[in-house]
């Protein structure tokens, strides 16, 4: 029996509605997929798979508030669901909802106080909001938990620079470079917390640009494999322009009058 028929005869079966939602989503019918996931949740509110699917669809349909509501509902039942927590973090970051982002990261620290990465992320938000005392506190705890956390050391050095504590800043910079030698020059002391959260975006951008340039280069090659040089292109254009000018001259020049004998 088809899934649609099963959904009709067994309307209260959450699994059937969930499977139907998956099929609609894979075929690109996001409206029907949303309705199917919603029916699955109405039939069984504890269906986390359906909630994840619904939250994912809301994010794809550019409905961040609805997506955030679903991710919050998931975390209320399963607080250790890392993918859902990361997705909610991304929504708050993209929407510049820094109060909600701070609360979310506080929850993560309260749940796992020995997590150096969670401390580091909370410190970044505090730093961005110019709460340097709280930021330094989180960074310091992160460094205590992980002696090799170069990013936390680098961030702590940055906060010391902002609070005019140059002695501690220099000491922490040296420790950061020792832990990670790649943190030299432009990599040391990034401008804002977005540099850390969105790390890798610039690299992706460069790759996409290089691909475009490669496509342009391919256009300069003919099917036979011979390179179409720029000079050849220019000469062809100049030839065309020359022929056009010659045609114009022919039109504009008046015929010579015949002389009578």
ROVEXSE-747733 format. One line per 4 residues: number of its first residue (from 1); their letters; for each residue x negated, y negated, z negated of C-alpha. Coordinates in pm, 1 decimal. Each point is the difference from the previous one (the first is absolute). Example, Ala and Ser with C-alpha at 12.3 -4.5 7.8 and 13.67 -1.06 7.14 Angstrom:
# ROVEXSE-747733
1) as) -1230.0 450.0 -780.0 | -137.0 -344.0 66.0
***
This chain:
# ROVEXSE-747733
1) xxxx) 0.0 0.0 0.0 | -123.8 -351.1 82.0 | -114.5 -225.4 -285.4 | 271.4 -256.2 79.9
5) xxxx) 266.8 269.9 -31.9 | -154.4 120.8 -325.8 | -0.7 -356.3 -132.0 | 369.9 -25.3 90.7
9) xxxx) 102.3 327.9 -169.0 | -245.9 -26.5 -289.4 | 8.4 -373.7 -62.7 | -133.1 27.9 -356.2
13) xxxx) -311.6 196.7 90.0 | -293.4 -244.0 -45.8 | -250.6 225.0 181.1 | 201.3 -3.4 324.3
17) xxxx) 28.3 -381.2 -4.6 | -372.0 -27.5 -74.3 | -90.4 227.5 294.9 | 238.1 -195.6 221.0
21) xxxx) -171.1 -322.8 -109.9 | -338.7 145.7 95.5 | 128.2 92.8 347.6 | 148.0 -346.5 58.1
25) xxxx) -321.8 -164.5 -121.6 | -220.8 211.4 227.9 | 222.7 -85.2 298.0 | -20.1 -373.9 -80.5
29) xxxx) 363.4 -44.4 -106.8 | -80.4 -191.6 -318.4 | 358.0 -114.4 -70.7 | 141.7 354.1 -9.1
33) xxxx) -308.5 124.1 -187.6 | 58.3 -264.5 -269.6 | 365.8 105.6 -35.7 | -96.8 368.5 -22.9
37) xxxx) -263.7 -63.5 -269.8 | 250.3 -213.3 -191.4 | 257.7 283.2 6.5 | -266.1 241.8 -124.1
41) xxxx) -73.8 -232.1 -294.8 | 370.3 -52.8 -75.4 | 46.1 378.5 -10.1 | -303.9 44.7 -226.4
45) xxxx) -156.8 -320.1 -147.9 | -310.3 192.2 -109.3 | -96.1 83.4 359.2 | -339.7 -172.8 10.6
49) xxxx) -78.7 120.1 353.0 | 310.7 -175.9 132.0 | -88.1 -314.3 -199.6 | -351.2 -1.4 145.7
53) xxxx) 144.9 35.3 348.4 | 249.8 -280.6 -62.7 | -269.5 -230.6 -143.3 | -224.9 73.6 296.4
57) xxxx) 283.7 -81.9 243.0 | 80.8 -327.7 -176.4 | -366.9 -98.4 29.6 | 0.3 88.2 372.4
61) xxxx) 320.1 -200.4 52.7 | -163.0 -301.1 -172.1 | 226.1 14.0 -307.2 | -263.3 -36.7 -277.8
65) xxxx) 241.8 -69.4 -287.2 | 199.4 317.4 68.0 | -322.6 199.7 41.7 | -134.6 -136.1 -330.0
69) xxxx) 325.3 100.6 -178.0 | -34.3 359.0 122.1 | -369.3 21.2 -92.7 | 83.3 -135.6 -345.5
73) xxxx) 265.3 271.4 -38.9 | -258.6 264.9 96.5 | -259.0 -132.3 -248.3 | 260.1 -5.1 -278.3
77) xxxx) 33.2 378.1 39.1 | -351.7 81.8 124.4 | -240.7 -269.5 -128.3 | -305.2 196.0 122.7
81) xxxx) 116.7 -10.4 363.1 | -310.0 -176.7 137.1 | 119.0 -39.9 364.2 | 321.2 -170.7 -117.5
85) xxxx) -194.0 -224.5 -239.5 | -244.3 -97.3 276.3 | 287.0 -68.9 242.9 | 171.1 -223.7 -257.5
89) xxxx) -329.4 -180.0 -65.8 | -32.4 -68.7 374.2 | 357.5 -137.3 17.1 | -59.5 -240.9 -290.5
93) xxxx) -336.7 -105.1 141.6 | 143.5 -62.5 348.2 | 293.7 -193.6 -142.8 | -225.2 -202.5 -235.5
97) xxxx) 203.6 113.8 -301.2 | -283.3 -30.8 -246.6 | 211.5 21.9 -318.0 | 139.2 338.7 104.0
101) xxxx) -344.7 109.4 119.6 | -154.4 -90.1 -336.8 | 272.2 191.8 -188.6 | -46.0 303.4 224.8
105) xxxx) -377.4 6.0 -51.6 | 46.9 -50.7 -376.2 | 220.8 309.5 -3.7 | -272.8 197.1 176.6
109) xxxx) -260.1 -112.9 -258.3 | 232.2 79.5 -291.4 | 61.4 348.5 137.2 | -369.3 65.7 71.3
113) xxxx) -215.0 -235.4 -210.0 | -316.0 193.2 98.7 | 53.5 -62.0 373.7 | -276.6 -241.6 109.9
117) xxxx) 161.9 -60.0 341.9 | 332.4 -102.9 -156.6 | -187.6 -242.5 -228.1 | -188.6 -139.3 298.8
121) xxxx) 320.2 -62.8 202.1 | 171.0 -171.5 -293.4 | -309.3 -216.2 -44.6 | 17.4 -103.7 366.2
125) xxxx) 356.4 -126.7 -40.8 | -88.9 -188.1 -319.3 | -297.3 -156.7 175.7 | 209.9 -104.8 298.8
129) xxxx) 249.0 -163.7 -238.0 | -292.3 -182.0 -167.3 | 41.7 184.7 -329.1 | -373.1 48.6 -34.1
133) xxxx) -4.4 113.4 -364.8 | 241.2 287.3 68.4 | -182.5 81.0 326.0 | -337.5 19.4 -173.0
137) xxxx) 152.4 224.3 -268.9 | 130.6 250.5 255.5 | -323.1 -3.1 201.2 | -209.0 54.0 -314.4
141) xxxx) 215.3 297.6 -101.9 | -31.7 138.7 351.9 | -380.5 -23.5 -15.7 | -1.1 163.9 -346.3
145) xxxx) 206.5 289.9 136.5 | -209.9 37.7 315.9 | -361.2 -115.8 -24.9 | -41.4 38.0 379.2
149) xxxx) 308.1 -206.5 96.8 | -186.0 -251.3 218.4 | 318.0 -180.9 112.1 | 103.9 -66.7 -360.6
153) xxxx) -350.7 -129.8 -75.5 | 7.6 -223.0 305.5 | 344.7 -133.8 -95.0 | -112.2 -62.3 -357.1
157) xxxx) -301.2 -194.6 130.5 | 239.0 -205.6 213.0 | 213.8 -86.0 -304.9 | -311.9 -99.0 -195.8
161) xxxx) -96.3 -235.0 285.4 | 347.7 -157.4 -10.1 | -22.2 -48.1 -377.7 | -354.7 -147.5 23.6
165) xxxx) -166.7 288.0 -183.1 | -295.6 23.4 239.7 | -217.6 217.6 -224.1 | 255.2 280.6 -21.9
169) xxxx) 87.9 -46.9 368.6 | -361.6 58.0 108.2 | -33.8 302.5 -225.8 | 323.0 155.6 135.0
173) xxxx) -93.1 -75.4 363.4 | -328.7 186.8 -43.2 | 184.7 293.7 -157.7 | 251.6 5.7 287.5
177) xxxx) -276.0 4.2 265.1 | -183.4 273.5 -190.4 | 318.2 211.2 -10.3 | 75.6 -68.7 368.4
181) xxxx) -287.0 -144.0 211.8 | 245.6 -84.3 283.6 | 137.2 -284.0 -215.0 | -249.8 -254.1 130.0
185) xxxx) 45.9 -324.5 189.4 | 352.2 -52.4 130.9 | 127.0 318.6 -171.7 | -79.9 -145.7 -341.8
189) xxxx) 265.5 -210.5 -176.9 | 294.6 13.4 248.5 | 226.9 -304.3 4.6 | 329.3 142.5 -130.9
193) xxxx) 172.5 313.4 -123.5 | 152.6 56.1 346.5 | -352.4 83.3 124.0 | 0.7 297.5 -236.6
197) xxxx) 364.2 109.6 48.4 | -16.6 -27.2 379.4 | -351.2 133.0 48.9 | -56.0 149.6 344.0
201) xxxx) 244.4 -226.5 190.0 | -283.9 -196.8 158.2 | -172.3 318.6 114.2 | 321.6 124.3 166.2
205) xxxx) 39.6 -333.9 173.4 | -353.3 18.7 143.0 | 64.1 352.0 128.3 | 319.9 -108.1 177.3
209) xxxx) -184.2 -293.4 160.2 | -277.5 228.1 121.5 | 257.5 233.7 157.1 | 156.1 -290.6 188.8
213) xxxx) -340.8 -111.6 125.7 | -69.4 353.3 118.6 | 324.9 1.6 198.1 | -97.7 -330.4 162.9
217) xxxx) -339.2 141.4 90.4 | 163.9 302.1 162.2 | 197.9 -229.9 228.6 | -329.9 -121.6 149.0
221) xxxx) -68.3 348.5 130.6 | 160.4 127.2 321.8 | 142.7 349.3 51.1 | -313.2 108.3 186.2
225) xxxx) -205.2 -83.3 -308.7 | -174.2 -308.5 140.6 | -16.5 -302.3 -225.2 | 191.2 -304.8 106.0
229) xxxx) -237.2 -272.1 -105.6 | 110.6 -348.6 -90.6 | -201.6 -142.6 289.5 | 188.9 220.4 243.7
233) xxxx) 329.9 -120.4 -147.0 | -105.0 -361.1 28.6 | -123.5 45.3 357.2 | 329.6 162.7 98.1
237) xxxx) 190.0 -291.5 -149.4 | -225.1 -250.6 168.8 | 50.1 176.1 333.5 | 375.1 -21.1 -41.9
241) xxxx) -24.5 -365.7 -96.9 | -224.5 -65.4 301.8 | 242.7 161.8 242.4 | 285.8 -204.0 -146.3
245) xxxx) -194.7 -323.5 46.5 | -85.6 98.4 357.1 | 368.8 65.6 77.3 | 92.1 -339.8 -142.5
249) xxxx) -260.9 -169.8 216.2 | 135.3 168.6 308.9 | 348.0 -122.4 -79.3 | -105.9 -354.4 -82.3
253) xxxx) -234.2 -50.0 299.8 | 178.8 -152.3 298.5 | -50.4 149.0 346.2 | -235.6 -198.0 226.6
257) xxxx) 163.2 -209.5 272.9 | -69.9 109.0 352.7 | -185.6 -262.4 200.0 | 141.3 -96.7 338.2
261) x) -230.1 14.5 298.8
***
